[in-house]
Amino acid sequence: MTHPIIKDLNTRYTAKKYDAEKRISADDMAVIKEALRLSASSINSQPWKFVVVESDEAKQRFHDTFSRMHQFNQPHAKEASHTILFAYDPKFTKEKFAKRVDAEVASGHLPAEMYDQFMGAYAFADANTDEHGHNGEWTKAQSYLALGNLLHVLARLGIASTPMEGVDSELIGQAFEKELDGHICTVALSMGYHKDGEDYNHGLPKARLALEDVVATV
């Protein structure tokens, strides 16, 4: 199949070794940030925070969060051009949702007379909220929608990436407490350009199950 989308997905892979000398351009970073902002989420909740790790100081902070576990991912902290921390709001309240609905009206996307009706959509979040106000399982799921969106964006831009659940959420929370502002990071995405001759995963064909094993048409 020669469709551009399929080509993107066939060439996307998880980089194992980055060239620390190569940096993502400012123009491409602007596209990446806007793509994150435009990511889909249930009821347009956007219960997330994306922290872009770019400076040497921030990279060192991220590097140090691997002191207890997942050291196999630690080299990416400094060698990748950038890393994005995907963080979710563990207590997404109706008041926070109201700010999103305000933006819906201000943008012209939602007629003002439908404000109260759209506020009713918070029931989706409420159904996933426990007696202590925690709905992190639901909001965490929304952050993975943004992650999936960005993986395709990066493939289109020709930028390598490495999704990492192998991170220390507790230490990240301490090291980036100010930036996370109460959000929790359990997955990060390193981005950049692979190291020639040292990234064994580069350019290899996809290893996927057959279409009929994963897709059923009824």
C-alpha positions as CSV (number, residue, x, y, z in Angstrom):
1,M,0.0,0.0,0.0
2,T,1.4,3.4,-1.0
3,H,-0.8,5.8,0.9
4,P,1.2,8.5,2.8
5,I,-0.4,7.5,6.1
6,I,0.7,3.9,5.7
7,K,4.2,5.0,4.7
8,D,4.4,7.1,7.8
9,L,3.4,4.2,10.0
10,N,5.8,1.8,8.2
11,T,8.7,4.0,8.7
12,R,8.0,5.0,12.4
13,Y,9.9,2.9,14.9
14,T,11.2,3.1,18.5
15,A,14.7,4.6,18.4
16,K,17.3,2.8,20.5
17,K,20.2,5.2,20.1
18,Y,20.1,9.0,19.5
19,D,22.7,11.3,17.9
20,A,23.3,13.9,20.6
21,E,24.7,16.3,18.1
22,K,21.4,16.6,16.1
23,R,18.6,18.9,17.3
24,I,15.0,19.3,16.3
25,S,14.5,22.6,14.6
26,A,12.5,25.4,16.2
27,D,10.0,25.2,13.3
28,D,9.4,21.5,13.9
29,M,9.1,22.0,17.7
30,A,6.4,24.6,17.0
31,V,4.5,22.0,15.0
32,I,5.0,19.4,17.7
33,K,3.7,21.7,20.5
34,E,0.6,22.7,18.4
35,A,-0.1,19.1,17.6
36,L,-0.1,18.3,21.3
37,R,-2.5,21.2,22.0
38,L,-4.9,19.9,19.3
39,S,-4.9,16.3,20.5
40,A,-8.3,14.7,21.0
41,S,-9.7,13.9,24.5
42,S,-13.0,12.7,25.8
43,I,-15.5,15.6,26.2
44,N,-12.6,17.9,25.2
45,S,-11.5,17.5,28.8
46,Q,-7.8,18.1,28.0
47,P,-6.9,16.9,31.5
48,W,-3.1,17.0,30.9
49,K,0.1,18.9,31.0
50,F,3.0,18.4,28.6
51,V,6.4,19.3,29.8
52,V,9.0,19.8,27.1
53,V,12.5,18.9,28.3
54,E,14.9,20.9,26.2
55,S,17.6,22.7,28.2
56,D,20.7,21.0,29.5
57,E,19.6,21.7,33.0
58,A,16.2,20.1,32.5
59,K,17.8,17.1,30.7
60,Q,20.1,16.6,33.8
61,R,17.1,16.7,36.0
62,F,15.3,14.1,33.9
63,H,18.5,12.0,33.7
64,D,18.7,11.9,37.5
65,T,15.2,10.5,37.9
66,F,16.6,7.2,36.6
67,S,18.7,6.7,39.7
68,R,16.5,3.9,41.1
69,M,15.1,2.1,38.1
70,H,14.8,1.8,34.3
71,Q,18.4,2.8,33.6
72,F,18.1,1.3,30.1
73,N,16.2,4.4,29.2
74,Q,18.5,6.8,31.0
75,P,20.8,7.6,27.9
76,H,17.8,9.0,26.1
77,A,17.6,11.8,28.7
78,K,20.6,13.5,27.4
79,E,21.2,12.1,24.0
80,A,17.7,12.8,22.5
81,S,17.1,16.3,21.2
82,H,14.0,16.7,23.4
83,T,11.8,14.7,25.7
84,I,8.2,15.3,26.5
85,L,6.7,14.4,29.8
86,F,3.0,13.4,29.4
87,A,1.2,14.1,32.6
88,Y,-2.4,13.7,33.7
89,D,-4.6,15.5,36.2
90,P,-5.5,13.0,39.0
91,K,-8.4,15.1,40.2
92,F,-10.2,16.6,37.2
93,T,-13.0,18.6,38.7
94,K,-16.2,20.0,37.2
95,E,-14.8,23.5,37.9
96,K,-11.7,22.7,35.7
97,F,-14.0,21.3,33.0
98,A,-15.9,24.6,33.1
99,K,-12.8,26.4,31.9
100,R,-12.8,24.1,28.8
101,V,-16.4,24.9,28.1
102,D,-15.7,28.6,28.5
103,A,-13.0,28.1,25.8
104,E,-15.5,26.2,23.6
105,V,-17.8,29.3,23.7
106,A,-15.1,31.8,23.3
107,S,-13.7,30.1,20.2
108,G,-17.2,30.1,18.6
109,H,-17.2,26.3,18.5
110,L,-20.1,26.0,21.0
111,P,-23.1,28.3,20.9
112,A,-23.5,30.1,24.2
113,E,-27.0,28.8,24.7
114,M,-25.6,25.3,24.7
115,Y,-23.3,26.0,27.6
116,D,-25.3,24.2,30.3
117,Q,-26.0,21.3,28.0
118,F,-22.3,20.8,27.3
119,M,-21.5,21.1,31.0
120,G,-23.6,17.9,31.4
121,A,-20.9,16.0,29.6
122,Y,-18.9,16.1,32.8
123,A,-21.0,13.0,33.7
124,F,-18.4,11.0,31.8
125,A,-15.7,12.1,34.2
126,D,-18.0,11.9,37.2
127,A,-18.7,8.3,36.4
128,N,-15.0,7.6,36.7
129,T,-14.4,9.6,39.9
130,D,-14.2,7.8,43.3
131,E,-15.4,9.1,46.6
132,H,-12.1,10.9,47.2
133,G,-12.3,12.9,43.9
134,H,-9.7,10.7,42.1
135,N,-10.3,10.1,38.4
136,G,-6.7,9.5,37.3
137,E,-7.4,6.3,35.5
138,W,-9.7,8.1,33.2
139,T,-7.5,11.2,32.7
140,K,-4.4,9.1,32.2
141,A,-6.2,7.3,29.3
142,Q,-6.7,10.7,27.7
143,S,-2.9,11.4,27.8
144,Y,-2.3,8.3,25.7
145,L,-4.6,9.8,23.0
146,A,-2.1,12.7,22.8
147,L,0.8,10.3,22.8
148,G,-0.6,8.3,19.8
149,N,-1.3,11.5,18.0
150,L,2.2,12.8,18.4
151,L,3.8,9.5,17.3
152,H,2.2,9.9,13.9
153,V,3.1,13.6,13.7
154,L,6.8,12.8,14.4
155,A,6.8,10.1,11.7
156,R,5.5,12.6,9.2
157,L,8.2,15.1,10.2
158,G,10.9,12.4,9.9
159,I,11.8,12.6,13.6
160,A,12.6,9.4,15.6
161,S,10.9,8.8,18.9
162,T,11.0,6.5,21.9
163,P,7.8,6.1,24.1
164,M,8.9,5.3,27.6
165,E,6.7,3.9,30.4
166,G,10.0,2.9,31.9
167,V,10.3,6.0,34.0
168,D,10.1,6.8,37.7
169,S,6.9,8.7,38.2
170,E,7.7,9.6,41.8
171,L,11.1,11.1,41.1
172,I,9.8,12.9,38.0
173,G,7.1,14.4,40.2
174,Q,9.8,15.7,42.6
175,A,12.2,16.9,39.9
176,F,9.6,18.7,37.9
177,E,7.1,19.6,40.7
178,K,6.8,23.2,39.6
179,E,6.3,22.4,35.9
180,L,3.8,19.5,36.5
181,D,1.7,21.6,38.8
182,G,-0.1,18.7,40.5
183,H,-0.1,16.5,37.3
184,I,1.4,13.0,37.3
185,C,3.8,11.7,34.6
186,T,3.9,8.0,34.0
187,V,5.0,8.1,30.4
188,A,7.6,10.1,28.5
189,L,8.5,10.4,24.8
190,S,12.1,11.1,23.7
191,M,12.6,12.6,20.3
192,G,15.4,13.3,17.9
193,Y,17.5,11.6,15.2
194,H,19.0,8.1,15.4
195,K,22.7,7.5,15.7
196,D,24.0,6.0,12.4
197,G,25.4,2.6,12.9
198,E,24.4,2.3,16.5
199,D,20.6,2.1,16.3
200,Y,19.9,-1.5,15.5
201,N,16.2,-0.9,15.1
202,H,16.5,1.6,12.4
203,G,15.2,0.8,8.9
204,L,14.0,-2.7,9.7
205,P,10.6,-4.0,8.4
206,K,7.6,-3.9,10.6
207,A,6.8,-7.0,12.7
208,R,3.0,-7.0,13.0
209,L,0.4,-9.7,13.1
210,A,-1.6,-10.3,10.0
211,L,-4.5,-8.0,9.3
212,E,-7.0,-10.8,9.7
213,D,-5.6,-11.6,13.1
214,V,-6.3,-8.1,14.5
215,V,-9.1,-6.6,12.4
216,A,-12.6,-8.1,12.2
217,T,-15.1,-6.8,9.7
218,V,-18.7,-7.7,10.4
